C-alpha cells in the first residue's frame, strides 16, 4: 500500500464533514484541512491504514451518490460502531488543524473580524 494515497477515499468525506461542522470555513481552508487529513491517513502504519480504508470506501461511495448529503449528516451526528470512529478520527484531525493554524477561527469556521 505504500506509495498509494488515500485522497480518493478520505478527502470527499472530510469535505462533507467540514461543510456540516464548519460551514463558515472558506473553500481554500477546507481544501487545506482535507488534504491534511489525507496526509495523516497516508502516514498510518499499513494495517491501520487498511482498516481506515475498509470504513472509508463505503463512506466514499455514499458521498458520491447524488442527494446523499442528508444520509452523511445523519451518520456524522449519530455515531454507529466503526463508522463513528472514522467520523471522530477525521473530525479530530480537522479541528486540530483548523485551530492550530488559524486560532482566530470562530466555532462555525468563519474568521473573526
LINWO-V361011 format. One record per helix or strand. SS is the DSSP state (2 for helix, 1 for strand). FROM is the first residue (numbers start at 1). TO is the last residue. If there is no record, write none. Layout:
BEGIN
ss	from	to
SS	FROM	TO
SS	FROM	TO
END
This chain:
BEGIN
ss	from	to
2	7	21
2	27	42
2	46	64
2	69	77
2	83	101
1	105	105
1	111	111
END
